[in-house]
């Protein structure tokens, strides 16, 4: 069946988001509502809409950016995941057609390279490797194969707790006995100070989002972005921001605590609370984010996340070089 493509235009923003919400593999990061929170001057939008018999059957969020002296088509530079978002009825032949269209699209935009970060497998309602296969068959190579730490929630919370090592169980009991209260908070500013100090102390880096950006995201997605905070005697001492990416996956995006209270183990109790809440809300997976960077493991982070039952699953970034910028 013929597949056609059109450039995204703002008039179809609502149809795009409606399609993503009912797609096989779409996430919050593929929504125009999410992508549009970035300043318009930050990227040149180059997204595509795929049509089958004049009906939307897939979308491809993308932007053109200057990157390391090259003109690059990213899917998507402003989001954790990109790639082709498709309906459950998309077959292999149609997928090949879409990837060919993306290749031509990048050529027409005079890009030197295409970089696509795929939605990981556990986000799919009905998983297939069609996109990966088509990308590899049509000139793409792996740029990175990062590992995302994922907790499967296909069992009661009590069963997950029983499998925690003793050190985690002791930490949770200690946090509970200290009088810690876990709650959802709108005090983004207090949390952000903890997060910023955490990252500066540990890694000498700043958060991915500014405080203003994070507050705007909370305002745009009040039902899907949450802050789970730990409070002791009226003071916030730790928190985790979660993104309800789709019906299947809850993502823990930022984990932070005040180092002065590290001995109370607030993060352990927040994670245990978050596991219980995610199961109660019907999620199948809790995504803890990557613990590798450019395919180099952060062993400490890996061990910490594995303590809660997380295992590593690939988050793949593909690239295709079209021609040298030299």
N, C-alpha and C positions, 0 to 999 in steps of 0.2 A: 504494500500500500504506500502511495507517495507520501513523503514527509517534506513539508515546507518550513521555512524559518523566517521570522520577522524580527526586526530590532525591537527591543522593549521600548514602550512609550508610557509616560505617566498616566495616560487615560485608562490603561488596562491594569493599573496597580492593584485594584481590588480583585479582579479576576485572577491575577497572578497569585495573590495571597490565598484566595479561596482554593486554587489548585494545589498549592503547596500543602495546605492543611489536610487535604484529602488524598495526597499522593502516597506512594509506597515508601519513599525515603526522605521526604522533606523534613526540615527542622526549623526552629525559630530563626536560625542564622540565614535561612534562604528567603525569609519574608522581606518584602520591600519595606515593611514597617520597621524592620531591624536595620536593613541596609541604608535606609534613608536618614537614620540618625547621624550618620557621618556628614560633615560639611560637604556641600556639593562640589566645592573646589578641590577636595581631597583626591577624588578619582574622576576619570572620564568613564562614564558607564558604557559598557559594551555588551549588555545582556541580550540573550536571544530567547525567543518564544518559538517552540516547535508546534506545528499544526498538522493534524490528520483530518482530512475532509473539513477544513476550516475550523476545527475544534482543537483547543489547546490540549496537547498530549504530553508535553514536557517543557521544562524551562531550564535555562542555563544562566545563573547569575555570574556576571563577569565585569571586570573593569580594566582599563588600560592604564599602566603606570610606568614611569621611568624607574628602573631598578638596576643598580650597579652598572650604569652606563648603557643599558639596553631598554628597548621598548618592549614591555611584556604584557601579555594578556593573562590576567590572574582570574581564577575562579575560587574564591573572591578575596581580594586583598583586605577587605574590611570585615571578614567573617572567619570563624574557626573552620567551617566546612563550605565547600562549593560543589562543583560537579553538576552532572545532569540530574535534575529532579524529575521523576517520571511516574506514570501510573502503573498499576500492577499488570496491565495488559501489554506492556512494551516488550517486543521480541528482540532477538539478537540482530536480525537484519535491519530493523528500524534503528537500533542502537548504533550499528555501523554507519548508517546514513547520517545520524546526528553528529557523530564524531567527525566524519568527513566534512560536514557543514561547518563545524567549529574550526577545523584546520583551514578551510577556505576563508572563513571570517577573519581569522588572525592574519592571514596573508593580505587580505584586502585592507586591513588596518595597519599594514606595514610593520607588523610586530616581528621582533627577533626570536621571541620565545613564547611558549604557552606553559603556564604552571597551574595545575589543578589539584586541590586537596579534596579527596573523596570523602563522602559521608561514610563513617565506619559501618561494618556489617550489622551490628546489633541495633542500629537505628531503623533498619528496614522492617516493614510489615511482612514482606515475602521476599527473602533475600535471593539474589542471583549475582553472578560474577560477570554479567554481560558487559557492563561498562568497563570494568578492568580489562576484560579480554579484548574489547574493541580498541581501547586506548593502546594496549601493548601491540596489537596487530597493525595499528595505523600510525606507528612511528614514535610513540611515547615510551619513555623509560622511567624507572623509579628514581625520583629525586631523593626522597627520604621514605623510610618505613619506620615511623615512630610507633611506640607502644603506649596505648592508652590503658589505664587501670580501670577495670570494670567489676562491679559486684553484681552477681546474678541474684535477683530477688524472687526466684521461683520457688521459694519455700517460706514457711513461717519465720517471723523475726526471731523467735525463741531458738529455732534450729540454727540460724546464723550465729546467734550469741553463743550457743554451745560449742561452736567450732572456733571461737576466738581463743587465742593463746591466753594462758593465765595472766600474763603481764597486762593484756588489754582489759580483762575482766576486773583485775585489781584496780586499774586506773579508772574504770567506770565507777566502781564502788566508791573509790576515794573522792571522785568528783561529786557524786551524789551526796555523800556524807558531809562534804564541805558546805552544802547549802546552795550549790549552783542552781540557777534557774535557766532553762532553755526555752526560748520564745522567739516568735517572728517579730522583727523590729523594723521600724522605718527610720531609725536614727543612722542614716548612711554616713553622716559626717563623723560621728564617734568611731564607727567601724573602720572608716577609711584611714583615720589616723593610726589605728592599730595595724592595719594592712600595710600602710606605707612604711612604718617603723620596722615591721617584720621583714619586708623585702630589702630595705636598706641594710639592716643588720645581717641578714643571712646571705644576700646575693649582691648587694650594692646596686640594686636596680629599682626602678619605679614601677607601680602597677601599670598594666596594659591600658586601663582606662583612667582618665582624669576623674576627679570627684564630680565635676559637672556632667561628664559623659555618663557616669554610673547613675547619678540622680536622674538624668533624662531617661535612661533605659528603664529604671524602676517606674517612672511616670508613664512611659509608653506601654509597658507590660506589667501592670500592677498584679495581675493574677498569675503570671508565669515566671517572674523574677522575684525571689524571696531572699531575705537575710535571716538566717537562723543564728541567733546571738546567745551568748552565755553571760549571765549577769550574776555578780557576787556583791551582796550588800549595796545594791543600787548602782553598781558600776559595771559597764560592759567590759569584759576582759577577753572576749574572743568571738569569732563568728565565721560563718561559711555562707557565701552567696550561691544560690542555686538557680539554674536556668531550666525550666520545663521545656525541653527541646522539642519533644513530640509526645504522643500518647504512651510511648514505650520507654523513654529514657529521661531521667532526671540527671542534670549535670551539676556537679560541685565545681564551681568556677574559681573561687578564691577561698583559701583556708588560711586563717590568721589567728594569732592569740598574743596577748600581752605577756612578754617574757618574764615579767615580775611574778606572774601567777602560773608559770609553767608546771610547778610541782603539784598544782591542783588538778591538772590534766583536763582543762576545759575542752580541748579539741576532741579527745576521745569520747566524751559524753555527747558533744554536738553530733559527731558522726553516728553514734549509736541511735540518737534521737532521729537523725535524718534517715537512717535505714528503716526505722519503724514507720516514719511518716511516708516515705516513698512506697513502701509496701501497702500501707493503708490507702494511699491515693491511686493504687493500681499500676504503678510502674513496674516494668520487667527488669530494668537495669538501673544501677546508679553508676554514672560515669565519673571517675575521679580525675580525669584529665591525664595528660601524658607524663611519664616519668623518664622519658629519654629526650635528648635534644640533639638534633642532627645525628641521630642513631647512636649517641653515647649515653649509656644508662646513668642515672643519678641513683646510686646504690642505696643511699640512705632513704630517699623518697620511695624507692621501690619496696624496701623492707617495711617502711611505715605503712604503706597502702596494702601490702600483702597481709599484714596483721589482721586486717578487717575482712579478709576473704577476697580481696581484689586480685584478678589475674589480668595479664597483658594481652590486648587484642590490637591488631594492626590498625593504624591510622595512616593511610598512604597518600603521599604527594607525588603526582606524576608531572613530567615535563617533556616538552618537545622543542628542540631547537629548529627554527625555520631557516635562519641564515645568520651569519656572523654580523655583529654591528660594526666591526672594524672596517 
